Amino acid sequence: MLDRKHCAGCRNDYYNDGAGLHGTCWSRKDAELVKRRKVHINDVPPHKHKLKLYPNCYRASQHVMMEP
């Protein structure tokens, strides 16, 4: 299972706090770390954000996760 520190900022991290269903995000068990860019929906190209490791299930409000 993926370490919870990688879930910080994800919309579904709410479920890891115990407030949600069974206290664990349903995607965390099968999650893998992948390199992606976190880009705000109002940013205009070219997107020069640095690549970082995020879980493949990571979702952030008003952001898209772009593959390299």
C-alpha positions as CSV (number, residue, x, y, z in Angstrom):
1,M,0.0,0.0,0.0
2,L,1.2,3.5,-0.9
3,D,2.5,5.6,2.0
4,R,-0.1,8.2,3.0
5,K,2.5,11.1,2.7
6,H,2.1,10.9,-1.1
7,C,-1.7,11.6,-0.7
8,A,-1.3,15.1,0.7
9,G,-3.3,17.6,-1.4
10,C,-5.4,14.9,-3.1
11,R,-9.2,15.4,-3.0
12,N,-9.6,11.8,-1.8
13,D,-7.1,12.2,1.1
14,Y,-10.2,13.0,3.2
15,Y,-10.9,9.3,3.4
16,N,-7.5,8.6,4.9
17,D,-8.3,10.6,8.0
18,G,-10.8,8.2,9.3
19,A,-13.7,10.5,8.6
20,G,-14.7,8.6,5.5
21,L,-15.5,5.1,4.4
22,H,-13.4,2.7,6.6
23,G,-10.7,5.4,7.1
24,T,-8.8,4.6,3.9
25,C,-9.0,5.9,0.4
26,W,-10.2,3.1,-1.9
27,S,-7.5,3.8,-4.5
28,R,-4.5,3.8,-2.1
29,K,-4.1,0.0,-2.1
30,D,-3.4,-0.3,-5.8
31,A,-1.8,3.2,-6.3
32,E,1.6,3.6,-8.0
33,L,3.9,6.6,-8.1
34,V,4.3,8.2,-11.6
35,K,5.9,11.4,-12.8
36,R,3.4,14.1,-13.7
37,R,2.9,17.8,-13.8
38,K,0.3,19.4,-11.6
39,V,-1.2,22.2,-13.7
40,H,-3.9,24.7,-12.6
41,I,-6.8,24.8,-15.1
42,N,-6.3,28.5,-15.7
43,D,-2.6,28.3,-16.6
44,V,-1.8,28.9,-20.2
45,P,0.7,26.8,-22.2
46,P,3.6,26.2,-22.4
47,H,3.4,24.3,-19.1
48,K,6.9,24.4,-17.6
49,H,6.0,23.0,-14.2
50,K,8.5,20.5,-12.8
51,L,7.8,16.8,-13.0
52,K,7.1,15.3,-9.6
53,L,6.1,11.9,-8.3
54,Y,2.4,11.6,-7.7
55,P,0.1,8.6,-7.2
56,N,-1.6,7.6,-10.4
57,C,-4.9,8.1,-8.7
58,Y,-4.1,11.7,-7.5
59,R,-6.8,14.3,-8.0
60,A,-6.6,18.0,-7.0
61,S,-9.3,20.5,-7.1
62,Q,-9.0,22.8,-10.2
63,H,-5.8,21.1,-11.4
64,V,-5.0,18.5,-14.1
65,M,-2.3,16.0,-13.9
66,M,-0.3,16.0,-17.1
67,E,2.0,13.2,-18.2
68,P,5.5,14.1,-19.5
